[in-house]
């Protein structure tokens, strides 16, 4: 890897959304993308879980009920891989999206 490649970071999108928007986002991912994986974050000292087998519906339910503090959704859309990280933020959900770095 060249020095220029090592310093390039992907663009980050960051916003707070409500539950209805989160539901639409997960529905859009399910309908228009190829799901790569879903991971859940439990309590402050817990590691992620659900590397295999967690569905978008289960992640949405866990976030909405408060049984998960966050989720990472990895998916392919139009030939590119995206990583969406969703964390509870007060009354809403903070969504951080990046395009996965190539070559991983």
Order of alpha helices (4+ residues) and beta strands (2+ residues): alpha-beta-alpha-beta-beta-alpha-beta-beta-beta
